[in-house]
Amino acid sequence: MQKDDLRAGYPFGLFAVPREQVVRIHASSGTTGKPTVVGYTRRDIDTWAALVARSIRAAGGRRGDMVHIAYGYGLFTGGLGAHYGAELLGCTVVPMSGGQTQRQVQLICDFRPDIIMVTPSYMLSIVEEFVRQGLDPAASSLRTVSSAPNPGPKRCARRSRAARDFRPGHLRPVGGDGARGGERVHREQGWAGHLGGSFLPGDRRPGDRGGAARRRAGRAGAHLAHQGSPAGDPLPHPRSDLTPAADRALDAPFGENHRRSDDMLIIRGVNVFPSQIEELPAEAPGVAPHYQLELTREAHLDQLAVKVECLESIAADGPARSRLQCDLQGSIKA
């Protein structure tokens, strides 16, 4: 199963059980027009919580630890997944959700949690708020940060920076969403990964890319234990390189163990495909069918600028150009 299959069956056409047996529904942001809808049975919720609990345990979390959750709660799977897993492990959960950065810092200082579950970019915003308030991040109680999404080298670097800013050598960044698995950093061994027990990793030989990996190594990753929705490839054509942690040098490229074979960008946790943006200038009157995506970073947050060409008939400083710009900005954001 691919995401396109789930979109074709929107909203509930590909549920694997009767809708009445689904106890919770989560969905993607719908950036392609229709969101990917996933149904969870009671068993799915329990499995999910168990996998998150195992990830927290593997990162050093223990019963009685306090876990500050700064993922968003809602249709996004982050907050509730982390919440149930931390509770199952026996932790004390602070369901802060995202935003209200000043209050995040206040509660971290007042409640003194052991673990924070947060996206890498927002973790750095929290670090900056500590500094803005004249507080030393390294003096906080936090010893572990669980940060997802974890798509590649930049966000691994952000996790490392967050760890350094809080408590060098002590705060451990943990990648993954808890369900698929995670990874943690060791001074001696570098990055070590662990995969959730209900997932089958995809095969990828060193140096393989995309189709070559599928032909020669031959197997896509799969989620084996989901009951409410079809088992299948949780990402478009992911391939995993399951290199033993001891074989990885500390200066090896972060993110090497989960290399994507498509062109998807992840902007502040939102999946963005260039083909989605490409359609909009092509449909806009007064714009040439050429575009450029410029990805930069400001204050630890990804910024995506979309550059397009106006036709010669559009005046450089006229009202038509301003209206066109506003219309395109609105449609791209939507």
VEXDOLUM-148481 format. One record per residue (C-alpha): residue number from 1; residue in one letter; x, z, y. Coordinates in Angstrom, 3 decimals, padded with zeros to 6 digits. Example, Ala and Ser with C-alpha at 12.3 -4.5 7.8 and 13.67 -1.06 7.14 Angstrom:
// residues 2
+-----+---+----------+----------+----------+
!   k ! r !        u !        w !        v !
+-----+---+----------+----------+----------+
!   1 ! a !  012.300 !  007.800 ! -004.500 !
!   2 ! s !  013.670 !  007.140 ! -001.060 !
+-----+---+----------+----------+----------+
***
This chain:
// residues 334
+-----+---+----------+----------+----------+
!   k ! r !        u !        w !        v !
+-----+---+----------+----------+----------+
!   1 ! m !  000.000 !  000.000 !  000.000 !
!   2 ! q !  001.118 ! -000.789 !  003.520 !
!   3 ! k ! -000.236 !  000.381 !  006.871 !
!   4 ! d ! -001.878 ! -003.012 !  007.359 !
!   5 ! d ! -003.925 ! -002.370 !  004.216 !
!   6 ! l ! -005.144 !  000.940 !  005.634 !
!   7 ! r ! -006.037 ! -000.706 !  008.949 !
!   8 ! a ! -007.972 ! -003.427 !  007.119 !
!   9 ! g ! -010.007 ! -000.709 !  005.410 !
!  10 ! y ! -010.666 !  001.209 !  008.655 !
!  11 ! p ! -012.000 !  003.827 !  008.849 !
!  12 ! f ! -012.754 !  005.131 !  005.337 !
!  13 ! g ! -012.738 !  002.010 !  003.179 !
!  14 ! l ! -009.538 !  002.906 !  001.320 !
!  15 ! f ! -010.174 !  006.579 !  000.690 !
!  16 ! a ! -009.292 !  007.250 ! -002.944 !
!  17 ! v ! -012.051 !  009.856 ! -003.385 !
!  18 ! p ! -015.636 !  010.079 ! -002.115 !
!  19 ! r ! -015.666 !  010.920 !  001.576 !
!  20 ! e ! -017.479 !  014.193 !  000.801 !
!  21 ! q ! -014.365 !  015.429 ! -001.022 !
!  22 ! v ! -012.186 !  014.903 !  002.065 !
!  23 ! v ! -011.744 !  018.205 !  003.916 !
!  24 ! r ! -009.660 !  016.884 !  006.811 !
!  25 ! i ! -008.963 !  013.579 !  008.534 !
!  26 ! h ! -005.793 !  012.698 !  010.419 !
!  27 ! a ! -005.042 !  009.444 !  012.196 !
!  28 ! s ! -002.275 !  007.626 !  014.019 !
!  29 ! s ! -002.425 !  006.917 !  017.742 !
!  30 ! g ! -003.975 !  003.493 !  017.183 !
!  31 ! t ! -001.397 !  001.550 !  019.158 !
!  32 ! t ! -002.166 ! -001.574 !  017.104 !
!  33 ! g ! -005.839 ! -001.498 !  018.014 !
!  34 ! k ! -007.095 !  000.492 !  015.047 !
!  35 ! p ! -005.526 !  003.775 !  013.964 !
!  36 ! t ! -004.301 !  004.429 !  010.454 !
!  37 ! v ! -006.758 !  006.951 !  009.008 !
!  38 ! v ! -005.687 !  009.285 !  006.214 !
!  39 ! g ! -007.999 !  011.596 !  004.293 !
!  40 ! y ! -006.867 !  014.909 !  002.807 !
!  41 ! t ! -008.565 !  016.711 ! -000.051 !
!  42 ! r ! -008.220 !  020.446 ! -000.565 !
!  43 ! r ! -005.412 !  019.769 ! -003.023 !
!  44 ! d ! -003.671 !  017.501 ! -000.511 !
!  45 ! i ! -003.719 !  020.272 !  002.110 !
!  46 ! d ! -002.254 !  022.715 ! -000.415 !
!  47 ! t !  000.441 !  020.213 ! -001.471 !
!  48 ! w !  001.328 !  019.501 !  002.138 !
!  49 ! a !  001.618 !  023.199 !  002.951 !
!  50 ! a !  003.819 !  023.757 ! -000.102 !
!  51 ! l !  006.194 !  020.951 !  000.877 !
!  52 ! v !  006.484 !  022.211 !  004.461 !
!  53 ! a !  007.090 !  025.733 !  003.156 !
!  54 ! r !  009.867 !  024.411 !  000.923 !
!  55 ! s !  011.468 !  022.598 !  003.867 !
!  56 ! i !  011.403 !  025.749 !  005.999 !
!  57 ! r !  012.808 !  027.755 !  003.084 !
!  58 ! a !  015.590 !  025.204 !  002.571 !
!  59 ! a !  016.468 !  025.552 !  006.258 !
!  60 ! g !  016.934 !  029.296 !  005.887 !
!  61 ! g !  013.440 !  030.501 !  006.810 !
!  62 ! r !  012.154 !  033.538 !  004.914 !
!  63 ! r !  008.979 !  035.576 !  004.542 !
!  64 ! g !  008.432 !  037.669 !  007.647 !
!  65 ! d !  010.274 !  035.297 !  009.997 !
!  66 ! m !  008.414 !  034.369 !  013.171 !
!  67 ! v !  007.828 !  030.635 !  013.653 !
!  68 ! h !  007.069 !  029.235 !  017.112 !
!  69 ! i !  005.252 !  025.893 !  016.686 !
!  70 ! a !  005.541 !  023.541 !  019.662 !
!  71 ! y !  004.198 !  020.427 !  017.912 !
!  72 ! g !  000.867 !  019.133 !  019.155 !
!  73 ! y ! -002.250 !  020.110 !  017.236 !
!  74 ! g ! -004.994 !  017.567 !  016.615 !
!  75 ! l ! -005.204 !  014.161 !  014.917 !
!  76 ! f ! -001.390 !  014.084 !  014.949 !
!  77 ! t ! -000.229 !  015.666 !  011.705 !
!  78 ! g !  002.637 !  017.729 !  013.138 !
!  79 ! g !  001.089 !  020.978 !  014.351 !
!  80 ! l ! -001.311 !  021.752 !  011.525 !
!  81 ! g !  001.156 !  020.694 !  008.822 !
!  82 ! a !  003.834 !  023.000 !  010.187 !
!  83 ! h !  001.276 !  025.770 !  010.688 !
!  84 ! y ! -000.049 !  025.837 !  007.128 !
!  85 ! g !  003.426 !  025.565 !  005.610 !
!  86 ! a !  004.831 !  028.426 !  007.675 !
!  87 ! e !  001.868 !  030.638 !  006.817 !
!  88 ! l !  002.213 !  029.835 !  003.103 !
!  89 ! l !  005.848 !  030.907 !  003.199 !
!  90 ! g !  004.707 !  034.228 !  004.632 !
!  91 ! c !  005.945 !  033.695 !  008.170 !
!  92 ! t !  004.319 !  034.959 !  011.353 !
!  93 ! v !  003.062 !  031.865 !  013.188 !
!  94 ! v !  002.837 !  031.401 !  016.957 !
!  95 ! p !  000.588 !  028.289 !  017.354 !
!  96 ! m !  001.744 !  027.398 !  020.859 !
!  97 ! s !  001.254 !  023.613 !  020.522 !
!  98 ! g !  002.964 !  021.260 !  022.996 !
!  99 ! g !  003.231 !  021.410 !  026.779 !
! 100 ! q !  003.233 !  024.367 !  029.191 !
! 101 ! t !  007.018 !  024.504 !  029.053 !
! 102 ! q !  007.321 !  027.559 !  031.295 !
! 103 ! r !  005.034 !  029.486 !  028.986 !
! 104 ! q !  006.964 !  028.221 !  025.946 !
! 105 ! v !  010.088 !  029.873 !  027.360 !
! 106 ! q !  008.182 !  033.041 !  028.269 !
! 107 ! l !  006.809 !  033.463 !  024.754 !
! 108 ! i !  010.177 !  032.716 !  023.143 !
! 109 ! c !  011.719 !  035.441 !  025.278 !
! 110 ! d !  008.862 !  037.921 !  024.759 !
! 111 ! f !  007.996 !  037.343 !  021.085 !
! 112 ! r !  011.581 !  036.625 !  019.938 !
! 113 ! p !  010.787 !  034.095 !  017.172 !
! 114 ! d !  013.365 !  033.170 !  014.538 !
! 115 ! i !  012.386 !  029.511 !  014.130 !
! 116 ! i !  010.974 !  026.843 !  016.411 !
! 117 ! m !  009.273 !  023.666 !  015.151 !
! 118 ! v !  009.412 !  021.004 !  017.869 !
! 119 ! t !  010.333 !  017.384 !  018.594 !
! 120 ! p !  014.007 !  016.850 !  019.553 !
! 121 ! s !  013.250 !  015.545 !  023.050 !
! 122 ! y !  010.899 !  018.417 !  023.855 !
! 123 ! m !  013.426 !  020.903 !  022.513 !
! 124 ! l !  015.843 !  019.701 !  025.163 !
! 125 ! s !  013.136 !  020.101 !  027.804 !
! 126 ! i !  012.753 !  023.717 !  026.694 !
! 127 ! v !  016.531 !  024.145 !  026.972 !
! 128 ! e !  016.393 !  022.805 !  030.529 !
! 129 ! e !  013.580 !  025.222 !  031.391 !
! 130 ! f !  015.695 !  028.125 !  030.135 !
! 131 ! v !  018.466 !  027.034 !  032.486 !
! 132 ! r !  016.053 !  026.428 !  035.386 !
! 133 ! q !  014.816 !  030.015 !  035.044 !
! 134 ! g !  018.377 !  031.301 !  035.063 !
! 135 ! l !  018.251 !  032.262 !  031.372 !
! 136 ! d !  020.958 !  031.649 !  028.786 !
! 137 ! p !  019.533 !  029.634 !  025.851 !
! 138 ! a !  022.280 !  030.985 !  023.596 !
! 139 ! a !  020.949 !  034.503 !  024.129 !
! 140 ! s !  017.552 !  033.656 !  022.638 !
! 141 ! s !  016.396 !  034.929 !  019.255 !
! 142 ! l !  016.084 !  031.422 !  017.760 !
! 143 ! r !  018.358 !  030.664 !  014.834 !
! 144 ! t !  016.725 !  027.516 !  013.394 !
! 145 ! v !  015.047 !  024.493 !  014.928 !
! 146 ! s !  012.900 !  022.169 !  012.847 !
! 147 ! s !  012.658 !  018.897 !  014.736 !
! 148 ! a !  010.630 !  015.843 !  013.836 !
! 149 ! p !  010.165 !  012.923 !  014.080 !
! 150 ! n !  013.645 !  012.040 !  012.895 !
! 151 ! p !  014.031 !  008.268 !  012.946 !
! 152 ! g !  017.660 !  007.705 !  013.747 !
! 153 ! p !  020.995 !  008.515 !  015.353 !
! 154 ! k !  019.801 !  009.279 !  018.895 !
! 155 ! r !  017.405 !  011.972 !  017.789 !
! 156 ! c !  019.944 !  013.438 !  015.391 !
! 157 ! a !  022.270 !  013.685 !  018.365 !
! 158 ! r !  019.520 !  015.411 !  020.337 !
! 159 ! r !  019.038 !  017.960 !  017.571 !
! 160 ! s !  022.771 !  018.608 !  017.573 !
! 161 ! r !  022.802 !  019.056 !  021.340 !
! 162 ! a !  019.857 !  021.474 !  021.179 !
! 163 ! a !  021.715 !  023.493 !  018.572 !
! 164 ! r !  024.834 !  023.595 !  020.713 !
! 165 ! d !  022.948 !  024.610 !  023.847 !
! 166 ! f !  021.156 !  027.463 !  022.137 !
! 167 ! r !  023.719 !  029.024 !  019.864 !
! 168 ! p !  026.796 !  027.045 !  018.759 !
! 169 ! g !  027.180 !  027.027 !  014.993 !
! 170 ! h !  024.127 !  029.185 !  014.449 !
! 171 ! l !  020.989 !  027.277 !  015.415 !
! 172 ! r !  020.460 !  024.720 !  012.655 !
! 173 ! p !  018.592 !  021.481 !  013.371 !
! 174 ! v !  016.334 !  020.403 !  010.518 !
! 175 ! g !  015.014 !  016.843 !  010.386 !
! 176 ! g !  011.898 !  015.432 !  008.782 !
! 177 ! d !  008.239 !  016.367 !  009.103 !
! 178 ! g !  008.398 !  018.925 !  006.297 !
! 179 ! a !  006.262 !  016.795 !  004.007 !
! 180 ! r !  008.694 !  014.028 !  003.163 !
! 181 ! g !  011.680 !  016.319 !  003.281 !
! 182 ! g !  014.345 !  017.406 !  005.698 !
! 183 ! e !  017.997 !  017.721 !  006.369 !
! 184 ! r !  020.257 !  020.375 !  007.763 !
! 185 ! v !  023.738 !  020.469 !  009.214 !
! 186 ! h !  026.683 !  022.287 !  007.676 !
! 187 ! r !  030.026 !  022.723 !  009.397 !
! 188 ! e !  031.942 !  021.947 !  006.221 !
! 189 ! q !  029.775 !  019.289 !  004.563 !
! 190 ! g !  028.025 !  017.470 !  007.391 !
! 191 ! w !  024.388 !  016.482 !  007.032 !
! 192 ! a !  022.668 !  017.371 !  003.778 !
! 193 ! g !  019.216 !  016.040 !  002.935 !
! 194 ! h !  016.449 !  017.202 !  000.651 !
! 195 ! l !  013.368 !  015.257 ! -000.351 !
! 196 ! g !  009.926 !  016.732 ! -000.949 !
! 197 ! g !  009.027 !  016.968 ! -004.645 !
! 198 ! s !  006.057 !  014.586 ! -004.401 !
! 199 ! f !  007.947 !  011.589 ! -003.017 !
! 200 ! l !  009.751 !  008.796 ! -004.797 !
! 201 ! p !  012.692 !  007.617 ! -002.685 !
! 202 ! g !  013.274 !  003.929 ! -002.154 !
! 203 ! d !  016.481 !  002.408 ! -003.494 !
! 204 ! r !  019.083 !  000.958 ! -001.159 !
! 205 ! r !  022.621 !  000.023 ! -002.047 !
! 206 ! p !  025.300 !  000.492 !  000.625 !
! 207 ! g !  025.334 ! -002.581 !  002.859 !
! 208 ! d !  021.896 ! -003.803 !  001.771 !
! 209 ! r !  019.388 ! -004.779 !  004.420 !
! 210 ! g !  015.681 ! -005.491 !  004.169 !
! 211 ! g !  014.829 ! -008.212 !  001.655 !
! 212 ! a !  018.193 ! -008.040 ! -000.087 !
! 213 ! a !  017.557 ! -004.378 ! -000.874 !
! 214 ! r !  014.108 ! -005.177 ! -002.249 !
! 215 ! r !  015.406 ! -007.986 ! -004.451 !
! 216 ! r !  018.479 ! -006.240 ! -005.806 !
! 217 ! a !  017.660 ! -002.559 ! -005.712 !
! 218 ! g !  013.997 ! -003.304 ! -005.958 !
! 219 ! r !  011.904 ! -000.205 ! -005.223 !
! 220 ! a !  010.064 !  000.944 ! -002.137 !
! 221 ! g !  009.504 !  004.615 ! -001.415 !
! 222 ! a !  006.154 !  006.079 ! -002.399 !
! 223 ! h !  004.070 !  009.193 ! -001.875 !
! 224 ! l !  003.039 !  010.207 ! -005.373 !
! 225 ! a !  000.823 !  013.229 ! -004.871 !
! 226 ! h ! -001.678 !  012.262 ! -002.161 !
! 227 ! q ! -005.184 !  012.434 ! -003.575 !
! 228 ! g ! -007.423 !  011.497 ! -000.658 !
! 229 ! s ! -005.764 !  008.207 !  000.296 !
! 230 ! p ! -003.902 !  005.591 ! -001.756 !
! 231 ! a ! -000.355 !  006.289 ! -002.869 !
! 232 ! g !  002.074 !  003.908 ! -001.287 !
! 233 ! d !  004.887 !  003.192 !  001.079 !
! 234 ! p !  004.739 !  005.866 !  003.833 !
! 235 ! l !  006.854 !  003.684 !  006.156 !
! 236 ! p !  007.162 ! -000.100 !  006.439 !
! 237 ! h !  009.827 ! -000.984 !  003.869 !
! 238 ! p !  011.956 !  002.170 !  004.064 !
! 239 ! r !  015.109 !  002.357 !  002.009 !
! 240 ! s !  017.015 !  005.516 !  001.282 !
! 241 ! d !  020.706 !  005.936 !  000.614 !
! 242 ! l !  020.912 !  009.135 ! -001.430 !
! 243 ! t !  024.593 !  009.772 ! -000.846 !
! 244 ! p !  025.725 !  013.268 ! -001.924 !
! 245 ! a !  026.218 !  015.491 !  001.113 !
! 246 ! a !  029.777 !  016.324 !  000.129 !
! 247 ! d !  030.695 !  012.631 !  000.385 !
! 248 ! r !  029.610 !  012.389 !  004.013 !
! 249 ! a !  032.190 !  013.019 !  006.670 !
! 250 ! l !  031.165 !  014.950 !  009.748 !
! 251 ! d !  031.694 !  011.867 !  011.894 !
! 252 ! a !  029.531 !  009.632 !  009.693 !
! 253 ! p !  026.650 !  007.985 !  011.585 !
! 254 ! f !  023.680 !  010.334 !  011.759 !
! 255 ! g !  020.512 !  008.885 !  010.286 !
! 256 ! e !  022.432 !  006.692 !  007.829 !
! 257 ! n !  020.442 !  008.064 !  004.904 !
! 258 ! h !  017.108 !  006.665 !  006.160 !
! 259 ! r !  017.631 !  003.186 !  007.566 !
! 260 ! r !  014.601 !  001.159 !  008.604 !
! 261 ! s !  014.367 ! -002.541 !  007.801 !
! 262 ! d !  011.832 ! -003.432 !  010.507 !
! 263 ! d !  012.100 ! -003.575 !  014.309 !
! 264 ! m !  009.919 ! -000.576 !  015.102 !
! 265 ! l !  010.848 !  001.620 !  018.056 !
! 266 ! i !  009.875 !  005.272 !  018.234 !
! 267 ! i !  009.249 !  006.259 !  021.848 !
! 268 ! r !  008.691 !  010.007 !  022.295 !
! 269 ! g !  007.269 !  010.221 !  018.797 !
! 270 ! v !  004.982 !  007.172 !  019.129 !
! 271 ! n !  005.562 !  004.155 !  016.885 !
! 272 ! v !  005.918 !  001.007 !  019.005 !
! 273 ! f !  006.321 ! -002.495 !  017.585 !
! 274 ! p !  007.644 ! -005.183 !  019.965 !
! 275 ! s !  005.053 ! -007.592 !  018.538 !
! 276 ! q !  002.301 ! -005.369 !  019.943 !
! 277 ! i !  003.689 ! -005.696 !  023.459 !
! 278 ! e !  004.444 ! -009.389 !  023.031 !
! 279 ! e !  000.739 ! -010.222 !  022.737 !
! 280 ! l ! -000.129 ! -008.782 !  026.160 !
! 281 ! p !  002.028 ! -010.949 !  028.486 !
! 282 ! a !  001.038 ! -013.971 !  026.415 !
! 283 ! e ! -002.641 ! -013.318 !  027.195 !
! 284 ! a ! -002.164 ! -012.442 !  030.871 !
! 285 ! p ! -002.842 ! -015.259 !  033.379 !
! 286 ! g !  000.059 ! -015.884 !  035.703 !
! 287 ! v !  002.752 ! -014.635 !  033.331 !
! 288 ! a !  005.213 ! -016.735 !  031.346 !
! 289 ! p !  005.390 ! -016.037 !  027.586 !
! 290 ! h !  008.769 ! -014.330 !  027.875 !
! 291 ! y !  009.423 ! -010.631 !  027.942 !
! 292 ! q !  012.229 ! -008.131 !  027.631 !
! 293 ! l !  012.104 ! -004.511 !  026.456 !
! 294 ! e !  014.639 ! -002.233 !  028.122 !
! 295 ! l !  015.050 !  001.167 !  026.495 !
! 296 ! t !  016.791 !  003.871 !  028.520 !
! 297 ! r !  016.830 !  007.647 !  028.574 !
! 298 ! e !  016.108 !  009.908 !  031.521 !
! 299 ! a !  016.344 !  013.690 !  031.223 !
! 300 ! h !  016.458 !  013.422 !  027.404 !
! 301 ! l !  013.234 !  011.385 !  027.264 !
! 302 ! d !  013.064 !  007.752 !  026.194 !
! 303 ! q !  011.844 !  005.356 !  028.877 !
! 304 ! l !  010.635 !  001.888 !  027.905 !
! 305 ! a !  010.533 ! -000.742 !  030.654 !
! 306 ! v !  008.754 ! -004.023 !  029.941 !
! 307 ! k !  010.057 ! -006.941 !  032.019 !
! 308 ! v !  008.070 ! -010.174 !  032.258 !
! 309 ! e !  008.293 ! -013.427 !  034.218 !
! 310 ! c !  005.650 ! -014.391 !  036.757 !
! 311 ! l !  004.757 ! -018.049 !  037.125 !
! 312 ! e !  005.897 ! -019.765 !  040.307 !
! 313 ! s !  002.296 ! -019.840 !  041.499 !
! 314 ! i !  002.329 ! -016.044 !  041.853 !
! 315 ! a !  003.768 ! -015.029 !  045.210 !
! 316 ! a !  006.664 ! -012.583 !  045.014 !
! 317 ! d !  005.067 ! -010.037 !  047.339 !
! 318 ! g !  001.384 ! -010.992 !  047.298 !
! 319 ! p ! -001.686 ! -009.022 !  046.149 !
! 320 ! a ! -002.046 ! -011.175 !  043.028 !
! 321 ! r !  001.340 ! -010.003 !  041.790 !
! 322 ! s !  000.466 ! -006.354 !  042.435 !
! 323 ! r ! -002.857 ! -006.697 !  040.581 !
! 324 ! l ! -001.108 ! -008.432 !  037.686 !
! 325 ! q !  001.475 ! -005.662 !  037.468 !
! 326 ! c ! -001.175 ! -002.935 !  037.481 !
! 327 ! d ! -003.259 ! -004.738 !  034.849 !
! 328 ! l ! -000.278 ! -005.186 !  032.538 !
! 329 ! q !  000.847 ! -001.592 !  032.994 !
! 330 ! g ! -002.629 ! -000.383 !  032.086 !
! 331 ! s ! -003.000 ! -002.590 !  029.000 !
! 332 ! i !  000.478 ! -001.725 !  027.687 !
! 333 ! k ! -000.115 !  002.003 !  028.165 !
! 334 ! a ! -003.531 !  001.762 !  026.510 !
+-----+---+----------+----------+----------+
***
